[in-house]
Amino acid sequence: MIEKFVEKYAKLIATVPEDIEVKRNDVNEGFSEITIIANRVDAGKLIGKEGKMIGAIKTLISGCKAKDGISYKVNVQIRED
């Protein structure tokens, strides 16, 4: 559910939305990593000036912890194509 939200949100921000891919890695019972894979230009947009955009995404996702009890870490990775 969370990864679908992040994917839709990232595609709204991206210049090339078809390059956006989101992966979820469940590290343990209470912690998951979400990785947004994007091209170089969109990775910069997703991180934002001084990290403000990725900070906003993390803030939105942190609200989900109250619902499902899982902490999330969000990373942006540049597509290596």
Secondary structure, DSSP 4 states (H G I P E B T S, - for coil): -HHHHHHHHHHHH-SSGGG-EEEEEEEETTEEEEEEEE-HHHHHHHH-GGGHHHHHHHHHHHHHHHHH--EEEEEEEE---
